[in-house]
Amino acid sequence: MTVPELFQAAQRIVATSYEPLIIYIEAALIYLALSSVLSALQVRLEGHFGRYGGFVKASS
């Protein structure tokens, strides 16, 4: 799910519920949670592969 998809879904909900602040805050928190988890995973993967010298380069 991309950011525009997330906020388009939020806009559709706002159109029916008329509570934009709550809906947009929830969408922002969902985005924050997803990006934080993916960022932490990336840091762990970089640390893991960096410990062993990174990816193996093809010899020419």
N, CA, C and O atoms as a Tripos MOL2 file, in Angstrom:
@<TRIPOS>MOLECULE
protein
  240   239    60     0     0
PROTEIN
NO_CHARGES

@<TRIPOS>ATOM
      1 N           0.8530   -1.1730    0.0000 N.3       1 MET1
      2 CA          0.0000    0.0000    0.0000 C.3       1 MET1
      3 C           0.8940    1.2300    0.0000 C.2       1 MET1
      4 O           1.7940    1.3580    0.8300 O.2       1 MET1
      5 N           0.6390    2.1200   -0.9280 N.am      2 THR2
      6 CA          1.4340    3.3390   -1.0310 C.3       2 THR2
      7 C           0.7600    4.4760   -0.2580 C.2       2 THR2
      8 O          -0.3910    4.3690    0.1630 O.2       2 THR2
      9 N           1.5050    5.5540   -0.0870 N.am      3 VAL3
     10 CA          0.9870    6.7010    0.6500 C.3       3 VAL3
     11 C          -0.2630    7.2910   -0.0210 C.2       3 VAL3
     12 O          -1.2460    7.5620    0.6680 O.2       3 VAL3
     13 N          -0.2520    7.4970   -1.3450 N.am      4 PRO4
     14 CA         -1.4840    8.0270   -1.9630 C.3       4 PRO4
     15 C          -2.6890    7.0980   -1.7740 C.2       4 PRO4
     16 O          -3.8040    7.5720   -1.5590 O.2       4 PRO4
     17 N          -2.4770    5.7980   -1.8510 N.am      5 GLU5
     18 CA         -3.5860    4.8670   -1.6330 C.3       5 GLU5
     19 C          -4.1270    4.9820   -0.2140 C.2       5 GLU5
     20 O          -5.3390    4.9540    0.0020 O.2       5 GLU5
     21 N          -3.2180    5.1110    0.7530 N.am      6 LEU6
     22 CA         -3.6190    5.2210    2.1520 C.3       6 LEU6
     23 C          -4.4650    6.4830    2.3690 C.2       6 LEU6
     24 O          -5.5050    6.4330    3.0260 O.2       6 LEU6
     25 N          -4.0130    7.6060    1.8130 N.am      7 PHE7
     26 CA         -4.7430    8.8430    2.0290 C.3       7 PHE7
     27 C          -5.9980    8.9390    1.1630 C.2       7 PHE7
     28 O          -6.9410    9.6340    1.5420 O.2       7 PHE7
     29 N          -6.0380    8.2710    0.0260 N.am      8 GLN8
     30 CA         -7.2850    8.2210   -0.7410 C.3       8 GLN8
     31 C          -8.3380    7.4290    0.0170 C.2       8 GLN8
     32 O          -9.5120    7.7970    0.0240 O.2       8 GLN8
     33 N          -7.9210    6.3450    0.6520 N.am      9 ALA9
     34 CA         -8.8590    5.5840    1.4810 C.3       9 ALA9
     35 C          -9.3490    6.4460    2.6410 C.2       9 ALA9
     36 O         -10.5280    6.4150    2.9940 O.2       9 ALA9
     37 N          -8.4360    7.2140    3.2280 N.am     10 ALA10
     38 CA         -8.8310    8.1100    4.3240 C.3      10 ALA10
     39 C          -9.8210    9.1650    3.8330 C.2      10 ALA10
     40 O         -10.7690    9.5000    4.5440 O.2      10 ALA10
     41 N          -9.6120    9.6870    2.6340 N.am     11 GLN11
     42 CA        -10.5400   10.6850    2.0870 C.3      11 GLN11
     43 C         -11.9310   10.0940    1.8740 C.2      11 GLN11
     44 O         -12.9350   10.7610    2.1220 O.2      11 GLN11
     45 N         -11.9940    8.8480    1.4160 N.am     12 ARG12
     46 CA        -13.2990    8.2070    1.2240 C.3      12 ARG12
     47 C         -14.0160    8.0280    2.5610 C.2      12 ARG12
     48 O         -15.2320    8.2030    2.6460 O.2      12 ARG12
     49 N         -13.2690    7.6810    3.5940 N.am     13 ILE13
     50 CA        -13.8760    7.5180    4.9180 C.3      13 ILE13
     51 C         -14.3380    8.8690    5.4570 C.2      13 ILE13
     52 O         -15.4140    8.9690    6.0470 O.2      13 ILE13
     53 N         -13.5250    9.9080    5.2560 N.am     14 VAL14
     54 CA        -13.8820   11.2480    5.7270 C.3      14 VAL14
     55 C         -15.1590   11.7280    5.0430 C.2      14 VAL14
     56 O         -15.9810   12.4030    5.6620 O.2      14 VAL14
     57 N         -15.3240   11.3820    3.7730 N.am     15 ALA15
     58 CA        -16.5120   11.8220    3.0360 C.3      15 ALA15
     59 C         -17.7980   11.2590    3.6410 C.2      15 ALA15
     60 O         -18.8630   11.8580    3.4950 O.2      15 ALA15
     61 N         -17.7070   10.1220    4.3120 N.am     16 THR16
     62 CA        -18.9050    9.5310    4.9040 C.3      16 THR16
     63 C         -19.0320    9.7930    6.3960 C.2      16 THR16
     64 O         -20.1420    9.8120    6.9280 O.2      16 THR16
     65 N         -17.8980    9.9960    7.0830 N.am     17 SER17
     66 CA        -17.9560   10.1410    8.5390 C.3      17 SER17
     67 C         -17.9040   11.5900    9.0130 C.2      17 SER17
     68 O         -18.3480   11.8920   10.1200 O.2      17 SER17
     69 N         -17.3700   12.4860    8.1930 N.am     18 TYR18
     70 CA        -17.2540   13.9090    8.5400 C.3      18 TYR18
     71 C         -16.4150   14.1470    9.8010 C.2      18 TYR18
     72 O         -16.6820   15.0750   10.5640 O.2      18 TYR18
     73 N         -15.4150   13.3140   10.0080 N.am     19 GLU19
     74 CA        -14.4590   13.5010   11.1110 C.3      19 GLU19
     75 C         -13.0440   13.4600   10.5380 C.2      19 GLU19
     76 O         -12.3220   12.4850   10.7460 O.2      19 GLU19
     77 N         -12.6440   14.5000    9.8260 N.am     20 PRO20
     78 CA        -11.3680   14.4250    9.1060 C.3      20 PRO20
     79 C         -10.1340   14.3430   10.0050 C.2      20 PRO20
     80 O          -9.1970   13.6100    9.6880 O.2      20 PRO20
     81 N         -10.1110   15.0650   11.1000 N.am     21 LEU21
     82 CA         -8.9130   15.0890   11.9300 C.3      21 LEU21
     83 C          -8.5910   13.7040   12.4750 C.2      21 LEU21
     84 O          -7.4380   13.2750   12.4230 O.2      21 LEU21
     85 N          -9.5730   13.0140   12.9870 N.am     22 ILE22
     86 CA         -9.3540   11.6860   13.5630 C.3      22 ILE22
     87 C          -8.9010   10.7020   12.4930 C.2      22 ILE22
     88 O          -7.9710    9.9270   12.7180 O.2      22 ILE22
     89 N          -9.5440   10.7250   11.3410 N.am     23 ILE23
     90 CA         -9.2160    9.7910   10.2670 C.3      23 ILE23
     91 C          -7.8150   10.0480    9.7340 C.2      23 ILE23
     92 O          -7.0570    9.1020    9.5180 O.2      23 ILE23
     93 N          -7.4560   11.3150    9.5190 N.am     24 TYR24
     94 CA         -6.1240   11.6180    8.9980 C.3      24 TYR24
     95 C          -5.0360   11.3110   10.0230 C.2      24 TYR24
     96 O          -3.9390   10.9060    9.6380 O.2      24 TYR24
     97 N          -5.3030   11.4870   11.2960 N.am     25 ILE25
     98 CA         -4.3300   11.1180   12.3210 C.3      25 ILE25
     99 C          -4.1330    9.6090   12.3280 C.2      25 ILE25
    100 O          -3.0070    9.1290   12.4610 O.2      25 ILE25
    101 N          -5.2210    8.8580   12.1860 N.am     26 GLU26
    102 CA         -5.0920    7.3980   12.1340 C.3      26 GLU26
    103 C          -4.2930    6.9600   10.9110 C.2      26 GLU26
    104 O          -3.4610    6.0580   11.0040 O.2      26 GLU26
    105 N          -4.5410    7.5960    9.7620 N.am     27 ALA27
    106 CA         -3.7830    7.2610    8.5520 C.3      27 ALA27
    107 C          -2.2990    7.5800    8.7410 C.2      27 ALA27
    108 O          -1.4400    6.8140    8.3050 O.2      27 ALA27
    109 N          -2.0000    8.7030    9.3850 N.am     28 ALA28
    110 CA         -0.6060    9.0680    9.6390 C.3      28 ALA28
    111 C           0.0570    8.0900   10.5960 C.2      28 ALA28
    112 O           1.2270    7.7500   10.4210 O.2      28 ALA28
    113 N          -0.6790    7.6320   11.6060 N.am     29 LEU29
    114 CA         -0.1130    6.6580   12.5520 C.3      29 LEU29
    115 C           0.1320    5.3110   11.8820 C.2      29 LEU29
    116 O           1.1230    4.6440   12.1810 O.2      29 LEU29
    117 N          -0.7550    4.9050   10.9840 N.am     30 ILE30
    118 CA         -0.5380    3.6670   10.2320 C.3      30 ILE30
    119 C           0.7150    3.7910    9.3840 C.2      30 ILE30
    120 O           1.5330    2.8720    9.3420 O.2      30 ILE30
    121 N           0.8700    4.9320    8.7030 N.am     31 TYR31
    122 CA          2.0600    5.1610    7.8910 C.3      31 TYR31
    123 C           3.3220    5.1680    8.7550 C.2      31 TYR31
    124 O           4.3370    4.5860    8.3710 O.2      31 TYR31
    125 N           3.2680    5.8160    9.9100 N.am     32 LEU32
    126 CA          4.4170    5.8680   10.8120 C.3      32 LEU32
    127 C           4.8020    4.4760   11.2800 C.2      32 LEU32
    128 O           5.9860    4.1420   11.3200 O.2      32 LEU32
    129 N           3.8120    3.6580   11.6340 N.am     33 ALA33
    130 CA          4.0900    2.2990   12.0970 C.3      33 ALA33
    131 C           4.7270    1.4710   10.9920 C.2      33 ALA33
    132 O           5.7220    0.7840   11.2240 O.2      33 ALA33
    133 N           4.1620    1.5320    9.7960 N.am     34 LEU34
    134 CA          4.7110    0.7460    8.6910 C.3      34 LEU34
    135 C           6.1230    1.1850    8.3270 C.2      34 LEU34
    136 O           7.0030    0.3460    8.1350 O.2      34 LEU34
    137 N           6.3460    2.4960    8.2300 N.am     35 SER35
    138 CA          7.6740    2.9750    7.8530 C.3      35 SER35
    139 C           8.7060    2.7020    8.9530 C.2      35 SER35
    140 O           9.8720    2.4530    8.6470 O.2      35 SER35
    141 N           8.3010    2.7440   10.2140 N.am     36 SER36
    142 CA          9.2310    2.4480   11.3130 C.3      36 SER36
    143 C           9.6570    0.9840   11.2970 C.2      36 SER36
    144 O          10.8340    0.6730   11.4810 O.2      36 SER36
    145 N           8.7090    0.0970   11.0780 N.am     37 VAL37
    146 CA          9.0280   -1.3340   11.0270 C.3      37 VAL37
    147 C           9.9500   -1.6330    9.8530 C.2      37 VAL37
    148 O          10.9360   -2.3540   10.0050 O.2      37 VAL37
    149 N           9.6370   -1.0840    8.6880 N.am     38 LEU38
    150 CA         10.4730   -1.3360    7.5140 C.3      38 LEU38
    151 C          11.8590   -0.7200    7.6670 C.2      38 LEU38
    152 O          12.8420   -1.3050    7.2120 O.2      38 LEU38
    153 N          11.9570    0.4360    8.2910 N.am     39 SER39
    154 CA         13.2500    1.0680    8.5230 C.3      39 SER39
    155 C          14.1000    0.2410    9.4830 C.2      39 SER39
    156 O          15.2980    0.0680    9.2560 O.2      39 SER39
    157 N          13.4950   -0.2690   10.5500 N.am     40 ALA40
    158 CA         14.2210   -1.1050   11.4980 C.3      40 ALA40
    159 C          14.6910   -2.3950   10.8270 C.2      40 ALA40
    160 O          15.7990   -2.8650   11.0840 O.2      40 ALA40
    161 N          13.8570   -2.9570    9.9810 N.am     41 LEU41
    162 CA         14.2400   -4.1710    9.2530 C.3      41 LEU41
    163 C          15.4110   -3.8900    8.3250 C.2      41 LEU41
    164 O          16.3240   -4.7090    8.2190 O.2      41 LEU41
    165 N          15.3980   -2.7490    7.6560 N.am     42 GLN42
    166 CA         16.4940   -2.3920    6.7630 C.3      42 GLN42
    167 C          17.8010   -2.2310    7.5340 C.2      42 GLN42
    168 O          18.8480   -2.6840    7.0710 O.2      42 GLN42
    169 N          17.7550   -1.5920    8.7030 N.am     43 VAL43
    170 CA         18.9620   -1.4130    9.5100 C.3      43 VAL43
    171 C          19.5270   -2.7690    9.9240 C.2      43 VAL43
    172 O          20.7400   -2.9760    9.8840 O.2      43 VAL43
    173 N          18.6490   -3.6950   10.3230 N.am     44 ARG44
    174 CA         19.1110   -5.0280   10.7210 C.3      44 ARG44
    175 C          19.7380   -5.7830    9.5470 C.2      44 ARG44
    176 O          20.7670   -6.4400    9.7050 O.2      44 ARG44
    177 N          19.1150   -5.6870    8.3740 N.am     45 LEU45
    178 CA         19.6610   -6.3630    7.1970 C.3      45 LEU45
    179 C          21.0090   -5.7730    6.7860 C.2      45 LEU45
    180 O          21.9300   -6.5110    6.4360 O.2      45 LEU45
    181 N          21.1240   -4.4480    6.8290 N.am     46 GLU46
    182 CA         22.3980   -3.8190    6.4920 C.3      46 GLU46
    183 C          23.4760   -4.2240    7.4850 C.2      46 GLU46
    184 O          24.6180   -4.4670    7.0940 O.2      46 GLU46
    185 N          23.1310   -4.2980    8.7530 N.am     47 GLY47
    186 CA         24.1060   -4.7350    9.7540 C.3      47 GLY47
    187 C          24.5140   -6.1770    9.5430 C.2      47 GLY47
    188 O          25.6880   -6.5160    9.6940 O.2      47 GLY47
    189 N          23.5690   -7.0250    9.2000 N.am     48 HIS48
    190 CA         23.8590   -8.4400    8.9870 C.3      48 HIS48
    191 C          24.7750   -8.6380    7.7880 C.2      48 HIS48
    192 O          25.7740   -9.3500    7.8870 O.2      48 HIS48
    193 N          24.4510   -8.0210    6.6630 N.am     49 PHE49
    194 CA         25.2650   -8.2130    5.4700 C.3      49 PHE49
    195 C          26.5840   -7.4620    5.5570 C.2      49 PHE49
    196 O          27.5700   -7.8850    4.9540 O.2      49 PHE49
    197 N          26.6250   -6.3620    6.2900 N.am     50 GLY50
    198 CA         27.8700   -5.6090    6.4610 C.3      50 GLY50
    199 C          28.8590   -6.3680    7.3310 C.2      50 GLY50
    200 O          30.0690   -6.2280    7.1570 O.2      50 GLY50
    201 N          28.3660   -7.1610    8.2550 N.am     51 ARG51
    202 CA         29.2230   -7.9430    9.1520 C.3      51 ARG51
    203 C          30.0360   -8.9650    8.3730 C.2      51 ARG51
    204 O          31.1650   -9.2750    8.7540 O.2      51 ARG51
    205 N          29.4840   -9.4890    7.2980 N.am     52 TYR52
    206 CA         30.1400  -10.5450    6.5360 C.3      52 TYR52
    207 C          30.7530  -10.0260    5.2490 C.2      52 TYR52
    208 O          31.0220  -10.8090    4.3380 O.2      52 TYR52
    209 N          30.9760   -8.7550    5.1560 N.am     53 GLY53
    210 CA         31.6360   -8.1980    4.0000 C.3      53 GLY53
    211 C          30.6930   -7.8250    2.8690 C.2      53 GLY53
    212 O          31.1460   -7.5140    1.7670 O.2      53 GLY53
    213 N          29.4230   -7.8490    3.1130 N.am     54 GLY54
    214 CA         28.4610   -7.4530    2.0900 C.3      54 GLY54
    215 C          28.1640   -8.5730    1.1020 C.2      54 GLY54
    216 O          28.4430   -9.7450    1.3520 O.2      54 GLY54
    217 N          27.6040   -8.1820   -0.0010 N.am     55 PHE55
    218 CA         27.2630   -9.1420   -1.0380 C.3      55 PHE55
    219 C          28.5260   -9.5470   -1.7950 C.2      55 PHE55
    220 O          29.4820   -8.7770   -1.8870 O.2      55 PHE55
    221 N          28.5160  -10.7410   -2.3240 N.am     56 VAL56
    222 CA         29.6640  -11.2430   -3.0760 C.3      56 VAL56
    223 C          29.6300  -10.6270   -4.4670 C.2      56 VAL56
    224 O          28.6170  -10.6860   -5.1650 O.2      56 VAL56
    225 N          30.7540  -10.0350   -4.8570 N.am     57 LYS57
    226 CA         30.8410   -9.4320   -6.1850 C.3      57 LYS57
    227 C          31.3160  -10.4770   -7.1850 C.2      57 LYS57
    228 O          32.1440  -11.3300   -6.8640 O.2      57 LYS57
    229 N          30.7950  -10.4020   -8.3740 N.am     58 ALA58
    230 CA         31.2040  -11.3350   -9.4200 C.3      58 ALA58
    231 C          32.5830  -10.9690   -9.8950 C.2      58 ALA58
    232 O          32.8780   -9.7900  -10.0910 O.2      58 ALA58
    233 N          33.4360  -11.9570  -10.0840 N.am     59 SER59
    234 CA         34.7730  -11.6940  -10.5810 C.3      59 SER59
    235 C          34.7600  -11.7050  -12.1110 C.2      59 SER59
    236 O          34.0550  -12.4930  -12.7410 O.2      59 SER59
    237 N          35.5610  -10.8070  -12.6850 N.am     60 SER60
    238 CA         35.5640  -10.7460  -14.1370 C.3      60 SER60
    239 C          36.8370  -11.2360  -14.7600 C.2      60 SER60
    240 O          36.9650  -11.2360  -15.9840 O.2      60 SER60
@<TRIPOS>BOND
     1     1     2 1
     2     2     3 1
     3     3     4 2
     4     3     5 am
     5     5     6 1
     6     6     7 1
     7     7     8 2
     8     7     9 am
     9     9    10 1
    10    10    11 1
    11    11    12 2
    12    11    13 am
    13    13    14 1
    14    14    15 1
    15    15    16 2
    16    15    17 am
    17    17    18 1
    18    18    19 1
    19    19    20 2
    20    19    21 am
    21    21    22 1
    22    22    23 1
    23    23    24 2
    24    23    25 am
    25    25    26 1
    26    26    27 1
    27    27    28 2
    28    27    29 am
    29    29    30 1
    30    30    31 1
    31    31    32 2
    32    31    33 am
    33    33    34 1
    34    34    35 1
    35    35    36 2
    36    35    37 am
    37    37    38 1
    38    38    39 1
    39    39    40 2
    40    39    41 am
    41    41    42 1
    42    42    43 1
    43    43    44 2
    44    43    45 am
    45    45    46 1
    46    46    47 1
    47    47    48 2
    48    47    49 am
    49    49    50 1
    50    50    51 1
    51    51    52 2
    52    51    53 am
    53    53    54 1
    54    54    55 1
    55    55    56 2
    56    55    57 am
    57    57    58 1
    58    58    59 1
    59    59    60 2
    60    59    61 am
    61    61    62 1
    62    62    63 1
    63    63    64 2
    64    63    65 am
    65    65    66 1
    66    66    67 1
    67    67    68 2
    68    67    69 am
    69    69    70 1
    70    70    71 1
    71    71    72 2
    72    71    73 am
    73    73    74 1
    74    74    75 1
    75    75    76 2
    76    75    77 am
    77    77    78 1
    78    78    79 1
    79    79    80 2
    80    79    81 am
    81    81    82 1
    82    82    83 1
    83    83    84 2
    84    83    85 am
    85    85    86 1
    86    86    87 1
    87    87    88 2
    88    87    89 am
    89    89    90 1
    90    90    91 1
    91    91    92 2
    92    91    93 am
    93    93    94 1
    94    94    95 1
    95    95    96 2
    96    95    97 am
    97    97    98 1
    98    98    99 1
    99    99   100 2
   100    99   101 am
   101   101   102 1
   102   102   103 1
   103   103   104 2
   104   103   105 am
   105   105   106 1
   106   106   107 1
   107   107   108 2
   108   107   109 am
   109   109   110 1
   110   110   111 1
   111   111   112 2
   112   111   113 am
   113   113   114 1
   114   114   115 1
   115   115   116 2
   116   115   117 am
   117   117   118 1
   118   118   119 1
   119   119   120 2
   120   119   121 am
   121   121   122 1
   122   122   123 1
   123   123   124 2
   124   123   125 am
   125   125   126 1
   126   126   127 1
   127   127   128 2
   128   127   129 am
   129   129   130 1
   130   130   131 1
   131   131   132 2
   132   131   133 am
   133   133   134 1
   134   134   135 1
   135   135   136 2
   136   135   137 am
   137   137   138 1
   138   138   139 1
   139   139   140 2
   140   139   141 am
   141   141   142 1
   142   142   143 1
   143   143   144 2
   144   143   145 am
   145   145   146 1
   146   146   147 1
   147   147   148 2
   148   147   149 am
   149   149   150 1
   150   150   151 1
   151   151   152 2
   152   151   153 am
   153   153   154 1
   154   154   155 1
   155   155   156 2
   156   155   157 am
   157   157   158 1
   158   158   159 1
   159   159   160 2
   160   159   161 am
   161   161   162 1
   162   162   163 1
   163   163   164 2
   164   163   165 am
   165   165   166 1
   166   166   167 1
   167   167   168 2
   168   167   169 am
   169   169   170 1
   170   170   171 1
   171   171   172 2
   172   171   173 am
   173   173   174 1
   174   174   175 1
   175   175   176 2
   176   175   177 am
   177   177   178 1
   178   178   179 1
   179   179   180 2
   180   179   181 am
   181   181   182 1
   182   182   183 1
   183   183   184 2
   184   183   185 am
   185   185   186 1
   186   186   187 1
   187   187   188 2
   188   187   189 am
   189   189   190 1
   190   190   191 1
   191   191   192 2
   192   191   193 am
   193   193   194 1
   194   194   195 1
   195   195   196 2
   196   195   197 am
   197   197   198 1
   198   198   199 1
   199   199   200 2
   200   199   201 am
   201   201   202 1
   202   202   203 1
   203   203   204 2
   204   203   205 am
   205   205   206 1
   206   206   207 1
   207   207   208 2
   208   207   209 am
   209   209   210 1
   210   210   211 1
   211   211   212 2
   212   211   213 am
   213   213   214 1
   214   214   215 1
   215   215   216 2
   216   215   217 am
   217   217   218 1
   218   218   219 1
   219   219   220 2
   220   219   221 am
   221   221   222 1
   222   222   223 1
   223   223   224 2
   224   223   225 am
   225   225   226 1
   226   226   227 1
   227   227   228 2
   228   227   229 am
   229   229   230 1
   230   230   231 1
   231   231   232 2
   232   231   233 am
   233   233   234 1
   234   234   235 1
   235   235   236 2
   236   235   237 am
   237   237   238 1
   238   238   239 1
   239   239   240 2
@<TRIPOS>SUBSTRUCTURE
     1 MET1         2 RESIDUE 1 A MET
     2 THR2         6 RESIDUE 1 A THR
     3 VAL3        10 RESIDUE 1 A VAL
     4 PRO4        14 RESIDUE 1 A PRO
     5 GLU5        18 RESIDUE 1 A GLU
     6 LEU6        22 RESIDUE 1 A LEU
     7 PHE7        26 RESIDUE 1 A PHE
     8 GLN8        30 RESIDUE 1 A GLN
     9 ALA9        34 RESIDUE 1 A ALA
    10 ALA10       38 RESIDUE 1 A ALA
    11 GLN11       42 RESIDUE 1 A GLN
    12 ARG12       46 RESIDUE 1 A ARG
    13 ILE13       50 RESIDUE 1 A ILE
    14 VAL14       54 RESIDUE 1 A VAL
    15 ALA15       58 RESIDUE 1 A ALA
    16 THR16       62 RESIDUE 1 A THR
    17 SER17       66 RESIDUE 1 A SER
    18 TYR18       70 RESIDUE 1 A TYR
    19 GLU19       74 RESIDUE 1 A GLU
    20 PRO20       78 RESIDUE 1 A PRO
    21 LEU21       82 RESIDUE 1 A LEU
    22 ILE22       86 RESIDUE 1 A ILE
    23 ILE23       90 RESIDUE 1 A ILE
    24 TYR24       94 RESIDUE 1 A TYR
    25 ILE25       98 RESIDUE 1 A ILE
    26 GLU26      102 RESIDUE 1 A GLU
    27 ALA27      106 RESIDUE 1 A ALA
    28 ALA28      110 RESIDUE 1 A ALA
    29 LEU29      114 RESIDUE 1 A LEU
    30 ILE30      118 RESIDUE 1 A ILE
    31 TYR31      122 RESIDUE 1 A TYR
    32 LEU32      126 RESIDUE 1 A LEU
    33 ALA33      130 RESIDUE 1 A ALA
    34 LEU34      134 RESIDUE 1 A LEU
    35 SER35      138 RESIDUE 1 A SER
    36 SER36      142 RESIDUE 1 A SER
    37 VAL37      146 RESIDUE 1 A VAL
    38 LEU38      150 RESIDUE 1 A LEU
    39 SER39      154 RESIDUE 1 A SER
    40 ALA40      158 RESIDUE 1 A ALA
    41 LEU41      162 RESIDUE 1 A LEU
    42 GLN42      166 RESIDUE 1 A GLN
    43 VAL43      170 RESIDUE 1 A VAL
    44 ARG44      174 RESIDUE 1 A ARG
    45 LEU45      178 RESIDUE 1 A LEU
    46 GLU46      182 RESIDUE 1 A GLU
    47 GLY47      186 RESIDUE 1 A GLY
    48 HIS48      190 RESIDUE 1 A HIS
    49 PHE49      194 RESIDUE 1 A PHE
    50 GLY50      198 RESIDUE 1 A GLY
    51 ARG51      202 RESIDUE 1 A ARG
    52 TYR52      206 RESIDUE 1 A TYR
    53 GLY53      210 RESIDUE 1 A GLY
    54 GLY54      214 RESIDUE 1 A GLY
    55 PHE55      218 RESIDUE 1 A PHE
    56 VAL56      222 RESIDUE 1 A VAL
    57 LYS57      226 RESIDUE 1 A LYS
    58 ALA58      230 RESIDUE 1 A ALA
    59 SER59      234 RESIDUE 1 A SER
    60 SER60      238 RESIDUE 1 A SER
